[in-house]
Amino acid sequence: MRVGEVLTPTIKFLDIYRQDGPIREEINTAISQVIGDSAYIGGQYVKQFTSAFAKFQQADYCVGVGNGTDALEIILHALELPLGSEVLVPANSFIASAEAVTRSGLKVVFCDCDPVTYTIDIDDAVKRITNNTAVIMPVHMYGHPCDMNAVLELAARYDLQVVEDCAQAHGAEYKGKKVGTFGIAGAFSFYPGKNLGAYGDAGAIITNNERLADRCIMVANHGRTEKYNHEFEGRNSRLDGMQAAILNIKLKALEQWTECRRNLARCYQELLNDSTVSLPTEQKWAKHVWHLFVIRSNQRDRLRSLLIKEGIQCGIHYPVALPDLPAYQYIEHKGREFRASKYADELLSLPIGPHLRVEDIERVSEVINEL
Ligand SMILES: *Cc1c(COP(=O)(O)O)cnc(C)c1O
């Protein structure tokens, strides 16, 4: 192999085309129907999907929006908090969690992550509460739910709203209940690579609060009460008919895809049991949906090169903790005070998903066990 030549991966991190193979014809038919019905914005496909997704997540209401980032932002807008209110956000997340806060005129306060689940560390969060703290945003990282009893206790004690970022956790459960309605509302992303992915950008809000659902619908649709009557300035963020029709088909496959992820995760756990890396776990109160299978190793970069050389794609979620990003240097922190900062150098996401088979997991594990 010549220097600089790129090896075609034999085990891909993500392969949506392969994953969707068994339902491709059904999806194509659904797309044709949307075109036949000209149901591009609003309409029956959006209604069908939002009601099916509400049922799937055990929520009373579901509002379709443009993407997951908007879903978070629209919830925060709809809560009508005093400008400058503080929102507790985990340091280990995708930037969207924090971005939605700032974009809503609120203030980001980073909290550390738990060393076992990598979700928000409640002991750290409590230390960061001030008189201005209004919201806590648990992010169900990698598909593992946060410890929601701890979150809800903290929220009750300090009178905080709970807004769940469920972008990586479709179908995940805490003590047998689906995530997203433990607090006032939950935000979902249907970015193509998520466990339930559209063929473009899409997102949703779920809630059991009718008033908040109505408010979110208005915020997402120009503050509109009727066609040309606007009660306040909102924005334009809608789930479109085409994506909704695709999601309708894919939602029917989600349970089976999640079972596949759970099975592959079990394989990794068995095969890597004696390896030098720290393995992710499923807490006894959790149903993990394994959006990502994230291991930790102090030889991460060596391991990563080894895997790439063997044609195995992996990912890093995320290479820089949020407080260390250039975008957040305006927030003062005491040096690298977060364990999330250290983890950013050690985390490695192994390939997992319905596009893979047990043999693929065996191959990846073999390479890791050689380390
Ligand atoms: C993907 C993701 C988002 C944002 O969703 P988009 O649909 O890409 O806007 C928000 N939070 C987390 C944790 C995510 O993984």
PDBQT file of the ligand as one rigid body, heavy atoms in Angstrom, charges set to zero:
ROOT
HETATM    1  C1  LIG A 401     -27.535  14.825  17.340  1.00  0.00    +0.000 C 
HETATM    2  C2  LIG A 401     -27.637  15.502  18.643  1.00  0.00    +0.000 A 
HETATM    3  C3  LIG A 401     -28.317  16.732  18.785  1.00  0.00    +0.000 A 
HETATM    4  C4  LIG A 401     -28.759  17.568  17.640  1.00  0.00    +0.000 C 
HETATM    5  O1  LIG A 401     -29.609  16.998  16.731  1.00  0.00    +0.000 OA
HETATM    6  P1  LIG A 401     -29.678  17.584  15.242  1.00  0.00    +0.000 P 
HETATM    7  O2  LIG A 401     -30.878  16.883  14.676  1.00  0.00    +0.000 OA
HETATM    8  O3  LIG A 401     -28.407  17.189  14.555  1.00  0.00    +0.000 OA
HETATM    9  O4  LIG A 401     -29.859  19.042  15.321  1.00  0.00    +0.000 OA
HETATM   10  C5  LIG A 401     -28.478  17.234  20.066  1.00  0.00    +0.000 A 
HETATM   11  N1  LIG A 401     -27.981  16.614  21.139  1.00  0.00    +0.000 NA
HETATM   12  C6  LIG A 401     -27.297  15.459  21.045  1.00  0.00    +0.000 A 
HETATM   13  C7  LIG A 401     -26.778  14.803  22.277  1.00  0.00    +0.000 C 
HETATM   14  C8  LIG A 401     -27.085  14.867  19.792  1.00  0.00    +0.000 A 
HETATM   15  O5  LIG A 401     -26.403  13.724  19.704  1.00  0.00    +0.000 OA
ENDROOT
TORSDOF 0
